Amino acid sequence: MTATTATPELTAQDRCDACGAQAYVRVELESGELLFCAHHARKHADALAGVAKSIHDETDRLHEDKTAAAAR
């Protein structure tokens, strides 16, 4: 997935539209936006790539140092 830079960072309040877990991927479509956890973003990646205007992927944050995340 390709990350864009103009999109605001996702927060803990942003939830996956498929399951309600914390969202790490925002997909902008012609009709609006969808938020996905890492699991559902991977599951639907091929279908989303064909219709998305942009994909903002923050799944790399899942592996960041916890002290760096707390400093935000």
C-alpha positions in Angstrom: 0.0 0.0 0.0 1.1 3.5 -0.7 1.2 6.1 2.1 0.2 9.7 1.4 1.6 12.6 3.4 -1.3 15.2 3.5 -3.6 13.0 5.5 -3.8 13.6 9.3 -2.3 10.8 11.5 -4.8 8.2 12.7 -5.4 8.2 16.4 -6.7 5.6 18.9 -10.2 7.0 18.4 -10.1 6.0 14.7 -11.7 2.5 14.5 -11.8 -0.2 11.7 -15.0 -0.1 9.8 -14.9 -3.9 9.5 -14.3 -5.0 13.1 -13.9 -1.9 15.4 -10.2 -2.4 16.2 -7.8 0.5 16.1 -7.5 1.8 12.5 -4.0 2.1 10.9 -5.1 2.5 7.3 -7.3 5.2 5.8 -8.7 4.6 2.2 -10.1 7.5 0.3 -12.7 6.4 -2.3 -14.8 8.5 -4.7 -17.8 8.0 -2.3 -16.0 8.7 1.0 -13.4 7.1 3.2 -13.0 3.8 5.0 -10.8 3.0 8.0 -9.2 -0.4 8.5 -7.1 -2.2 11.1 -3.9 -3.8 9.7 -5.6 -7.2 9.3 -8.5 -6.0 7.2 -6.4 -3.6 5.2 -4.2 -6.6 4.2 -7.3 -8.8 3.6 -8.9 -6.3 1.2 -5.7 -4.8 -0.3 -6.1 -6.1 -3.8 -9.7 -4.9 -4.1 -9.0 -1.5 -2.5 -5.9 -0.8 -4.8 -8.2 -0.9 -7.8 -10.7 1.6 -6.5 -8.9 3.8 -4.0 -8.1 7.5 -4.8 -5.5 7.3 -2.0 -4.3 4.9 0.8 -2.8 6.3 3.9 -1.0 3.4 5.7 0.4 3.7 9.2 0.8 0.0 9.9 4.5 0.6 10.5 3.4 2.2 13.8 2.6 -1.3 15.1 6.3 -2.0 15.4 7.5 1.3 16.8 9.1 1.8 20.2 6.5 2.2 22.9 8.4 5.1 24.5 8.3 7.0 21.2 4.6 6.5 20.8 4.0 7.7 24.4 5.8 10.9 23.6 3.2 11.9 21.0 
